[in-house]
Every structure is written in structure tokens, then in C-alpha cells.
Amino acid sequence: MIELVPLSTKHHARLGYELDAVQRQFSALPNVWFGNQDDIAHKIAICNDGVAVGFFVLDAGQDKADYSNNPKAVLLRSMSINPTHQSKGYAKQALSDQCLGAFCKQYLPDCDMVVLGVNHANIPAQKLYENVGFFRCQRTVMGKQGLQFVYELKI
């Protein structure tokens, strides 16, 4: 069963994975965030039966203003699943209202929307986010790897 939990050091070993060259251009690795003590970046482990299989961040900082004018929104960043656990539906489950919505309600009670940017060339990620209920907005953002489409999910 997939569960979202705040990242702790016990997850670090399982989240020390590498992504292939294609995936690396679209997402930062979890270990980039391990030492970050930012109080507005909520680091989240995606766990399957208690074992960390993936990671993402919900960032309440100023970067979200590039993606949304909503002051109650949070920015989803650096989503990835360990390659040995990909294609098992874990990302889809993690982003469902039962997981992501429940996590936000518990840990970010003022949050009413999750926003994110998906690179225009990252078709699999676009399909994933659309399949779990994210809506593609008219807004776009220029990211490190080019144009990003902005997606929103109301919580």
C-alpha cells in the first residue's frame, strides 16, 4: 500500500537512486534535497508497505508564484520513483486524492491547490498528471530544460 510520509534520514538509503539520462533532465534527484533545511519545502517519501520507493517536494516558498497566483497553493517539485520500482503504479497512487490530498490536509491544512510545471517534452509525466486529475492551465513557465506547462490540482 502506498503512503506519503515526511522524509526522514531512515529513507535516505532507499532514495539514493540514480535516474537515466532522460529522466534526469526533468527531475532533481532526492539526495539534492536531503541536506536542505528549508522550512517551507516539505520533503516527502513515497512508501510502499513502509519501504521508500519515490520522492517529491511540496514547496510553499516564493517559487510557486511563477506557477500560480493562489497564495494557498504549494508547488510540487522533484517527483521521481526509484527505477527499480517504476511502472508499478506507485506514482499514480501517490498523486491520488487518497494520498496527496490526505497528506496536504494533514500537514498543510491551509493548502487548497497543488501546482507544478512539466517540461513540454516530458509526455509520460504530462499523461500521469492528467490521469490523476491535474488540469493543464494556459500558463507556461521557462524552466532549466525549456518550456514547462503548468498544471493545477484542487485539494
C-alpha positions as CSV (number, residue, x, y, z in Angstrom):
1,M,0.0,0.0,0.0
2,I,1.3,3.4,-1.0
3,E,1.6,6.0,1.8
4,L,3.2,9.5,1.8
5,V,5.3,10.4,4.8
6,P,7.6,13.2,5.8
7,L,11.1,12.4,4.7
8,S,13.4,11.2,7.5
9,T,17.0,10.0,7.4
10,K,15.8,6.4,7.5
11,H,14.6,6.9,3.9
12,H,17.9,8.2,2.5
13,A,19.5,4.9,1.6
14,R,16.4,3.7,-0.4
15,L,16.2,7.1,-2.1
16,G,19.8,7.3,-3.1
17,Y,19.0,6.0,-6.6
18,E,20.0,7.4,-10.0
19,L,17.7,8.2,-12.9
20,D,18.5,7.6,-16.5
21,A,19.7,10.5,-18.7
22,V,16.2,11.3,-20.0
23,Q,14.6,11.3,-16.6
24,R,17.5,13.3,-15.0
25,Q,16.8,16.2,-17.3
26,F,13.3,16.6,-15.9
27,S,13.7,15.9,-12.2
28,A,16.2,16.6,-9.5
29,L,17.3,13.5,-7.5
30,P,16.1,13.1,-4.0
31,N,19.6,13.4,-2.5
32,V,19.7,17.0,-3.7
33,W,17.1,17.8,-1.1
34,F,18.5,15.7,1.8
35,G,20.6,18.4,3.4
36,N,18.2,21.3,2.7
37,Q,16.8,22.6,6.0
38,D,14.2,24.9,4.3
39,D,11.1,25.0,6.5
40,I,8.8,25.8,3.6
41,A,9.9,22.8,1.5
42,H,8.1,19.7,2.7
43,K,10.2,16.7,1.6
44,I,8.0,13.6,1.1
45,A,8.9,9.9,0.8
46,I,6.6,7.7,-1.2
47,C,6.5,4.4,0.6
48,N,5.2,1.0,-0.4
49,D,4.5,-1.1,2.6
50,G,6.9,1.1,4.6
51,V,9.7,1.0,2.1
52,A,10.7,4.3,0.3
53,V,10.2,3.9,-3.4
54,G,10.0,7.5,-4.5
55,F,10.1,11.1,-3.5
56,F,8.8,14.6,-4.1
57,V,8.7,18.1,-2.5
58,L,5.8,20.3,-1.8
59,D,7.3,23.8,-1.7
60,A,5.3,26.7,-0.2
61,G,8.1,29.2,-1.0
62,Q,8.1,32.1,-3.4
63,D,8.9,30.0,-6.5
64,K,5.3,28.9,-6.6
65,A,4.4,32.5,-7.7
66,D,5.8,31.6,-11.1
67,Y,3.1,28.9,-11.4
68,S,0.1,30.3,-9.6
69,N,-1.3,33.5,-8.1
70,N,-3.0,31.4,-5.4
71,P,-1.3,32.2,-2.0
72,K,-2.7,28.9,-0.7
73,A,-1.1,26.8,-3.4
74,V,2.0,24.6,-3.0
75,L,4.5,23.7,-5.7
76,L,5.2,20.1,-6.4
77,R,8.8,19.5,-7.4
78,S,11.4,16.8,-8.0
79,M,8.9,13.9,-8.3
80,S,10.6,10.6,-9.1
81,I,10.2,6.9,-8.5
82,N,13.2,4.6,-8.0
83,P,13.8,3.0,-11.4
84,T,13.6,-0.5,-9.8
85,H,10.0,0.4,-8.7
86,Q,8.8,2.2,-11.9
87,S,5.8,1.0,-13.9
88,K,4.0,-0.4,-10.9
89,G,1.5,2.4,-10.5
90,Y,3.2,3.9,-7.4
91,A,3.3,7.5,-8.8
92,K,-0.3,7.3,-9.8
93,Q,-1.3,6.1,-6.3
94,A,0.9,8.7,-4.6
95,L,-0.7,11.5,-6.6
96,S,-4.3,10.4,-5.9
97,D,-6.6,12.3,-3.6
98,Q,-6.4,9.4,-1.1
99,C,-2.6,10.0,-0.8
100,L,-1.7,13.5,-1.9
101,G,-5.0,15.1,-0.9
102,A,-4.9,13.4,2.5
103,F,-1.2,14.4,3.1
104,C,-2.0,18.0,2.3
105,K,-5.0,18.1,4.6
106,Q,-2.9,16.7,7.4
107,Y,0.4,18.5,7.0
108,L,-0.6,21.6,5.0
109,P,-4.2,22.4,6.2
110,D,-4.2,25.9,4.5
111,C,-3.3,24.4,1.1
112,D,-6.1,24.3,-1.4
113,M,-4.2,23.6,-4.6
114,V,-1.1,21.8,-5.8
115,V,0.7,23.3,-8.9
116,L,3.6,22.0,-10.9
117,G,5.5,22.5,-14.1
118,V,6.0,19.7,-16.6
119,N,8.6,20.1,-19.4
120,H,6.9,20.2,-22.8
121,A,8.9,17.2,-24.0
122,N,8.0,15.0,-20.9
123,I,4.9,13.4,-22.4
124,P,4.8,10.5,-19.9
125,A,4.7,13.0,-17.0
126,Q,2.0,15.0,-18.7
127,K,-0.1,11.9,-19.1
128,L,0.5,10.8,-15.5
129,Y,-0.6,14.2,-14.0
130,E,-3.6,14.4,-16.3
131,N,-4.7,10.9,-15.4
132,V,-4.7,11.7,-11.7
133,G,-6.8,14.8,-12.1
134,F,-4.3,17.7,-12.7
135,F,-5.6,20.3,-15.1
136,R,-3.3,21.9,-17.6
137,C,-3.5,25.7,-17.4
138,Q,-2.9,28.3,-20.1
139,R,0.1,29.5,-18.1
140,T,3.6,28.3,-19.1
141,V,7.0,28.8,-17.4
142,M,10.5,28.7,-18.8
143,G,12.4,26.1,-16.9
144,K,16.1,25.0,-16.8
145,Q,15.4,22.5,-19.6
146,G,12.9,24.6,-21.6
147,L,9.2,25.4,-21.7
148,Q,7.1,23.9,-19.0
149,F,3.3,23.5,-19.0
150,V,1.7,24.5,-15.7
151,Y,-0.7,22.0,-14.1
152,E,-3.1,22.5,-11.1
153,L,-4.9,20.2,-8.8
154,K,-7.5,21.5,-6.4
155,I,-7.4,19.9,-2.9
